[in-house]
Amino acid sequence: MLTAVFPESAPSDNDWARADRLATGVRAPNIVRDGTSGERVFFSASCILKPVSARPVVRPGVLSFRAMADGIRISFSDVAKRYDLRVIFKAVSGEAVPGEVLVITGPNGSGKSTLLSILCGLLRPTRGEVRHLHGDAEVAREAWRLHLGVVAPSMAVYEELDAMENLGFFARVRGLGPCEGRCREGLLAVGLDPDRRTLVRGYSTGMAQRLKIAQALLHDPAVLVLDEPGSNLDPAGKDWLEEHVRGLAAAGKTVLLATNDPREMDWGSLHVALAV
Amino acid sequence: MWRWLSEALAVAAKDLRTEFRTRVALNSLGLFALTVLAAVSYTVGPYRITAEDRPFLLAVLLWIIVFFAALAGLDRSFVKEEESHTAPLLRLAASPHAVWFGKLIYNLCLIYALMAMLVPLYCILMGYKIVLLQSFVITLVLGGYTLAVVTTIIAAIIARAMTRGALFSVLSLPLLLPLMIFLIQGTTGAAEGTPETVTNTIRAVLSMGGIMTIVSGALFPVVWSD
């Protein structure tokens, strides 16, 4: 089922036209316009009206769109991590759902990045369970990597390649094939020049961060994991990132965000707080 | 199948491209091989070994140079990924088998490039005459392949360890020693012109290479992901 959430004002004809275009793009052309009640308007391709239960992540004046059927949930319960005798965290539970930003906060050393690594599938928890669910079915491990985009300080791109070569490589290993156009668009979206052939080792930390973001978004992942994504970005970059992440969440992506930045904490309504 | 192969080729192409830009492994392999070759050719030379000992002793020296040059540089493929913090992203983006096969192709390119440079030079400088040239080339190709398979999986294992330098040699030697013995026998047979010895060697190395390929392919996802 497709559900569109409009801004709090009544939708204009323009909004309806955009919704039609979006719905056509996801192969659900038979939109039934139903209701213009109050602050939100719902419509459904299957004629079943279903209010969005979670708090809407909608920016004023921005049309958001949810393809709930395509969403992947990450459900984790009683997750604990310990390195030898050092306990990083114990019994953390929660769920990241499509259309929401799950914000993980906590002081330095509380295990935010470790928790994200566990939720990505890079680390095994000492105890507890992590499930990647598409509907009620588990996402296969091989398929999981194709649905996941990650930006983290501990994950670098290749310094001996330039930006286009980096994106081209990640596109090929993700099975996207040669897709120069998509790579160029990805770089332009994050404010990098695709024609600049400088190796990444010559980039500033902010530019390298932009490239990491472009890499994470390249394959249009259903799940986006962001570990302090705004670090090293200039104010304009942070503004762009905030708008983009909010837009992705509103489009039905599952977003996990680990941060201590008060502004970034505000991106999501679901919070997991870790303590030292 | 094609998609998997395409991913593996992407990994190999990326590694070769970064290697040509940094030349870390090429320098390690090439300089080690050339230095030892220069030392051996200067001290031993073509005429200090008697004619009857020459096929065997020169085969020993050749494979010692190739093996230790390989140990000096082939671990870089995985160690570099860990040291530059690119391994986690590669782990998330690419399938483990594609990474393994891509790294294997990369190591094969390095080892064959080393052999292409070293072996003719060695034969000229040491006056090493090969009677069965075709068998000699087959022995080199199969030996290089098995060497690359063994070093690729061991490099993956040691890349995540804290004490990498010593561990690579320590873990490699027990696996490479039988291979080295077979290859020395085969090379001696090719130099002496005894086809039976070479055939037996080719069979043994082929079996070893096949077994190591299957074991490495099965083991790699565990080593890489966990």
Contacts between the chains, C-beta under 8 A, distances in Angstrom:
chain1	res1	chain2	res2	distance
A	117	B	88	7.8
A	120	B	92	6.4
A	121	B	92	7.8
A	122	B	88	5.9
A	122	B	91	6.4
A	122	B	92	6.7
A	124	B	226	7.0
A	142	B	95	6.4
A	145	B	92	5.6
A	145	B	93	6.3
A	145	B	94	7.6
A	145	B	95	7.2
A	148	B	92	6.1
A	150	B	89	7.0
A	150	B	92	5.8
A	152	B	88	7.5
A	154	B	85	6.0
A	154	B	88	6.3
A	155	B	85	6.5
A	155	B	86	7.6
A	155	B	88	4.6
A	155	B	89	4.4
A	155	B	92	7.8
A	156	B	84	6.0
A	156	B	85	4.2
A	156	B	86	5.2
A	156	B	89	7.1
A	157	B	86	6.9
A	157	B	89	7.0
A	158	B	14	6.9
A	158	B	18	6.3
A	158	B	84	7.6
A	158	B	86	5.8
A	159	B	84	6.5
A	160	B	17	7.4
A	160	B	18	3.9
A	160	B	21	4.7
A	160	B	22	5.7
A	161	B	14	7.0
A	161	B	17	6.8
A	161	B	18	6.6
A	165	B	14	7.8
A	165	B	17	7.1
A	169	B	10	5.9
A	169	B	13	7.9
A	169	B	14	4.8
A	170	B	89	7.7
A	170	B	93	5.4
A	172	B	6	6.5
A	172	B	7	6.5
A	172	B	10	3.6
A	173	B	7	4.9
A	173	B	10	5.2
A	173	B	11	6.5
A	173	B	90	7.6
A	173	B	93	5.1
A	173	B	94	3.9
A	173	B	95	7.9
A	173	B	98	6.5
A	174	B	93	5.6
A	174	B	94	7.6
A	175	B	3	5.2
A	175	B	6	7.6
A	175	B	7	6.6
A	177	B	6	7.3
A	199	B	21	7.4
A	215	B	89	7.5
